[in-house]
């Protein structure tokens, strides 16, 4: 993946106990596993809400975590975590890139 060096990279995702607790309301976004297992991988849960979340849930997530944490998730996204529409939206929303300057989505590399 090509990294846009004009956008500062967020270095680490450290969530407080309060933030982890707040994420529990979103565990239904990963319906194929139980909530306890889901909360152990908060980055996957956050990406899922960013990608599929209803407007109210996305607003609650932003309020809970802040833009810097959401930018971290975007910058460290795995291939397939975001659809093109969400990928573009979050880049425009969090980075302020100009129209047409969104970096390419992550792709799987096959050896």
N, C-alpha and C positions, 0 to 999 in steps of 0.2 A: 504494500500500500504506500502511495506517495503521501508524505506528511507535509502539510502547509506550514512552513517555518515562520510565517508571519503571525500565526495564532499561537500564543504561549501554551506550552504543554503543561498539563496538570500532572504532578508527579506521583501522587499516591491517593488511594481511596481508603481513608480511615473513618469508620463510622462509630459514633458514640453509642452507648447502650440505649439512649433515648431514641436515636435515629433508627437503630435496628428494631426497637419495639414499634416505632411508627410504621415501619415497612410491613409489619404483620398484616395490616389491613389490605395489602395488595397481593397476598399470596395466592388468591384465586386466579390471578393472571397466569400462573403456572399450574394449571389444573391437573396435570398428569402425575404430580407427586404431592406428598403431604406437606403441610405448611412448615413443619419442623425442618424437613430436608431443604425446602425452598429457601428458608431464611439463612441457611448456612452458606449460600452463594448469593449474597445480596446484589452483586454486580449483574448477574443474569436476571434477577427479578427486576431491578431498576431498568435495564435495557428493555425488558418485556413490556413494562408499563409505558416507557417512552415510545415504544413502537406501536402498541395496541391500545393504550389507555384511553378511556373516556376523558373528555375535557376536564371534568371536575377532579378526576383522579390525577391527571397530569398536573393540574394546579396545586393539588395537595402535595404531590411529590416534590414539586419545585419549592413549595413553602417549607417542607420538611428538610430537604437536603441542600437547596441553594444551587445556583447556576454552575458554580465551580465543580461540584460533585457530578452534576449531569454532564458537564463537558468532559470530565474524566471518562465517564462511561462511553461517550461518543468517540473519544480519541482512542480508546482501547477496545472498541467493538470487534467482536468476532464475525467472520463471514456468516451471513444469514440472520444475524440478530435484528437488523433493521431492513424494512422495505425501502425502496427508493424514495417514496413520498416522505416517510418519517426521517430518513437520512437527510434529505434536503431541508425539511422543516427545521430540524434541530440545529443544523449548521447555520441557517439564516438566523434562527432565534438566539443561539448561544455565541456565535462567533462574529456575526455582522458581515459575513462575506458578501460580496456583490453578486447580483444575479448572474448565474452561469459560472461562478467560480467555486462551486462546491467540490471538494476533493472526491475522487472516485471511491466507491464503496469498497469495503474489504473483500478480497477474493481468496478463495482457497487455492493453494499452490499444490499441484500434484507433481511428484518427482518421477 
